Amino acid sequence: MNDDMHEGKPMTSRIRQEQGFTLIETMVSAVILAIGLIGLAGMTTMSFTRNGDSNDVTVATNLAAEMVERMQFNRRNLVNGYNGIILNAANPALCTQNPLNQPVARGDCLQWQARLFTAGLRGVNAIVAVTPVGPAGLNQNTVAVTVQWNVGGVNQSTIVEGAAPAVPVVFGTRQVLINTIIAPE
């Protein structure tokens, strides 16, 4: 048999049939690759956003839990010392406890206020509510500590060739609420 023959076909026609990728195959593979990369870029952006959101939730949860721990330490003065604390980033001077009657509660409020406003949460607000619950003789109190903050970004349309400062845009609010019951020892 002749070496130029392979399964009854001349070698030159076999070479012509296997010369590589066509232009259409290359374009289809490039489109599939581009779609995959665009999806990957979108997932990466979402991942960074969610990571920042989860960090804010962790900070807010720790701040709320910190105030509950402070209140458990001073549990005999819950209603008079902590009820009605409303801290707002717009008006930071809101710790109104009497320093003579409630020195521990006032100190807790001032320290918690400083931590709230330096925590990096945009537009943070905090509310503490203490409500007596159960039979009067048990002196149990329901404590609700709420930490609320704004979620947003930077409005890029307000930046014109570096002339205007970046303006934060509020997309919504998030909050963490811790409810518990504290009873005197």
Secondary structure, DSSP 8 states (H G I E B T S, - for coil): --TTEETTEEHHHHHHHTS---HHHHHHHHHHHHHHHHHHHHHHHHHHHHHHHHHHHHHHHHHHHHHHHHHHHTGGGHHHHHTTEEEETTB-------TTT-HHHHHHHHHHHHHHHTS--TT-EEEEEEEEES-GGG-EEEEEEEEEEEEEEEEGGG-STT-S--EEEEEEEEEEEEEEEE---
